[in-house]
Amino acid sequence: MKKTLGIIGGMGPAATCDLMEKVIALTRAACDQEHIHIITDCNTAIPDRTAAILHGGPDPVPELRKSAVRLEAAGAELLCMPCNTAHHFYDQVTAAVGIPVLHMPGETARVLRQAGIRTAGVLATDGTVQSGVYEKALSREGIKAVYPDEADQAQIMRLIYRGVKARAVPLADIPVPDILTRLRDRGAEVFLLACTELPIAFAELKLSEGCLDPTRVLAFAVVRACGGETTADSPW
């Protein structure tokens, strides 16, 4: 019997859809009935997580908890959040419900350890970087995190907010290949697309080589945790 998945979504809407598409693609199914039952709350009222962490912006926890409770009441037996920065508030979300909540950074760090990775370049929002969400998860698995310098980090934020969320800047205008080269020179063996907008941008830019997509890692974990069979042996 498969479990019902609840997605705390809306952070942002495109990233929520990206996770759903990856769950479907990673589920081995010959008909509709063999797919996982998914309930999604695309809650766009959740305040910006980076603004809350770094600038004293509105607290996202009440809306995150509201979504979690709503999904549990609707029949979800397992929850996930397709937003890396939101995992800064993970403990407060899990405390609101009586069902498991998958931890995307933790799942990603385990995949890297199993692959023998020792140093990972982390591409993420300022909130994820400053909160240490990935650094903590990676260090528990014996992996070193390296980050873009200040100027390159500003370009990553521009890619996320202006390029993907707002669609106000052409993605190709942002020097992503140069940023990756500089991280590689500092020892990065793999690049973590540790903001759920980044896999969307990297797919459009055709820059998948050497990258690990935590959204795909989460989708892979979701399929197996819900009792499904995956179409691949690993999330790479």
ABEGO torsion letter per residue (X at the ends): XBBBBBBBBGOBAAAAAAAAAAAAAABBBABAAABBBBBBBBBAABBBAAAAAAAGBBBAAAAAAAAAAAAAAAGBABBBBBBAAAAAAAAAAAAABABBBBBAAAAAAAAAAAAGBABBBBBBBAAAAAAGAAAAAAAAAGBBBBBBBAAAAAAAAAAAAAAAAAGABBAAABBAAAAAAAAAAAGBABBBBABAAAAAAAAAAGBABGBBBAAAAAAAAAAAAAGBBBABABAX
